[in-house]
């Protein structure tokens, strides 16, 4: 097995990467916090400029890394295997970002403690960790779970706060013919043993107490819920508002807890909205696409930070809305959830 040196400029930081692992995997294994999202080639977050060296990028998505970008020397670090020593130019990083502690990545054995449908197509799953018995993670992060009887892994964000480190909670969206979600919806049993790996992800609440605007849809609630639960525990004083989008009234859940944050947090507001109302919904709240609701409710968010979780199209639609409201893209943090079908259509592997 060959090993190559990966140098990160302008910091002159160096680490070793084996020829059978990606540059991103090697960096995370050695505690170097390079930027990434799905880790499967679908989102493009880990894109970086290789200024020296040779890479095998045959697995890289042609959507997340276009041909002209390859020609310019860019690489998807989650899909790039070194063929020689490599130098990466990280011009828009700072050193503190590389050294940010986000929890040690490792495999865990867990037992299913609870499986409960919270809507017709979202399942709340709770796993009790066995070995190790707890996980150190940051609110907003995710793990990958090994689908039983397969070699496939799927990613799911924790919904519990980090203070509850021994039992992890996940919200699993049931996708038609989805390998993992079909198993969860039809076969997963209490007491079953499962393997997970993590924690992963750079999505988290920033420390500076700037007002926070949260936007989510569907199972994208999970990482936001983890953050809000931790904020409630610490009585975080920053002004915050959470916009949650669903199609019908039946797609809303955990409403008591979400509205309850208005009493548990000093300055918080929860705004759910339905995009496809029907007479039997008996809905008197906001309607329309959640991005349109955000634009109406918060026309000026200068000085705020935004945190978005959900489908790629929802996030792509929200970013220009937030930018027009005064939130620069450098203050927009997001976690795109990609299904297997979406990721394959982008030329990558599985996302969420």
Secondary structure, 3 states (H helix, E strand, C coil): CCEEEEEEECCCEEEEEECCCEHHHHHHHCCCCCCCCCCCCCCCCCEEEEEECCEECCCCCCCCCCHHHHHHCEEECCCCEECCCEEEECCCCCHHHHCCCCCCCEEEEEEEEEEEECCCCEEEEEEEEEECCCCCCCCCCEEEEECCCCCCEEEEEECCCCCCCCEEEEEEECCCCCHHHHHHHHCCCCCCEEEEEEEECCCCCCCCCCCEEEEEEHHHHHHHHHHHHHHHHHCCCCCEEEEEEECCHHHCCCHHHHHHHHHHCCCEEEEEEECCCCHHHCCCCEECCHHHHHHHHCCCCCCCEEEEEEEHHHHHHHHHHHHHCCCCHHHEEEEEECCHHHHHHCCCCCCC
